[in-house]
């Protein structure tokens, strides 16, 4: 199957999913809503984890700053 065929199938799949949600085929609105809720929860967890990691990186960076200055002074000599 060539590239155009694969892209065409992907587009038709997206159109079918959009139509299913628009016309509520197979109870797809509820499924889509649940999926969005789960993805929102995942994004919140990832952002919290990223904030914690960034805080840890900041603490480590601040703790090693005196050592960095000392190394810079030694290299400058």
N, C-alpha and C positions, 0 to 999 in steps of 0.2 A: 504494500500500500504506500503510495507516495505521500509526501508532506501535505499536499492540498487535501487529500482524503482524510488524513488524521485531523487536520484543522477543521474540516467540515463536520466531522463527527463530533468534535468537541463543541463547536458552535451549536449544533442541533441538540446536544445534551443540555447545554445551558438554556436554550430556548424552551426545551421540555420542562426543565426544573422551574423556570420562571412561570410558565403557563400552569404548572401543577400548583404552585403557590398562589397565583392569581385566582384560579378557579377552585381552589381547595380540593384538588383531587387527592385521593388516598390519605386524607387528613394531613396534608403536607404543611398547612399553616402552623399547626401545633408543633410538628417536628421542627420546622424552621425556627419557631420561637424558642423551643427548648435548646436547639443548637446555638442560637445567639446568646441565650442565658449562660450556657456552659462556656462559650468562648469569652464572654465578658468576665466570668469568674476566673478563667485562665489568664486573661490579660491583667486583671487586678493582682493575682498571685505573682505573676512575672514582674510586674512593676514594683510590688513590695519587696520581692527578692532582689531586684536590681537596686533599689534604694538602700537595702541593707548592705549589699556588696559594695556600693559606692561609699557608704559611710565607713566600712572597714578599710577600703583603699585609702580614704582620706586620713584615717587614724594612723595607718601604717606610714603614709607619706609624711605626715607631720612628725611622727616619731623618728623617722630616719633623716630628717632635714639637718640636724646638727652634725651627724656623721657625714653627710654629703658635703657640708661646708668645710669640714675638717679635711676631707679628701681633696677638695678643690684648692684649699690653701697649700696642702702638701705638693700637689701637682704644679701649682704656680711657682713654688720655690725652686 
